[in-house]
Amino acid sequence: MRSRYEIGFDDVDFARVLNYARYYSYVDRAWTAWLHQHGVVLRELYTAGRTAMPIVTSHCRYRGPLRLEDVLEVRLALRDLTLRGFQIDFHIVRVHDDFRVAEGYQQHRFVDPEARRPTEPPAELYAALEGMVAESAGHLGEEQRRPAE
């Protein structure tokens, strides 16, 4: 999955550099859009499906800056899918020079939001996630290019 976004004024700090926490916001937006492409609506999943997918572990390695009005691309890959949860790997790339400015992962678990206990995902959700695993296999394996000097 790939999604592009432009850095707005509300995303940057005083130095006009993307605030570190906003990287996760862009990953979340891309993740939600990818779910929608596969027919998964979080609002319905939480209520009718009684399933939430909270993040239990996350990591981000920052490799370079993004600045006001830069265009970034979030690249996602889903892996390690089980009935307990899954992992999303992400790369955030500065589009104008194809430089990977950040990379990381998020580990999710399936939880019943009312009982706040682990649960197995509904069959339809699991099938959608299996499709996403297949779709993204090898997606982030490309070598990193150095920025133009």
VENJOJO-V604630 format. One record per run of one state. SS is the DSSP state (a for helix, b for strand, c for the rest). FROM is the first residue (numbers start at 1). TO is the last residue. Records with the same first field share a line. If there is no record, write none. Layout:
# VENJOJO-V604630
SS = FROM-TO ; FROM-TO
This chain:
# VENJOJO-V604630
c = 1-1 ; 7-8 ; 13-16 ; 19-21 ; 38-41 ; 48-51 ; 53-54 ; 63-66 ; 68-70 ; 80-84 ; 95-98 ; 110-110 ; 113-116 ; 119-122 ; 137-149
b = 2-6 ; 12-12 ; 17-18 ; 52-52 ; 55-62 ; 67-67 ; 71-79 ; 85-94 ; 99-109 ; 111-112 ; 117-118
a = 9-11 ; 22-37 ; 42-47 ; 123-136
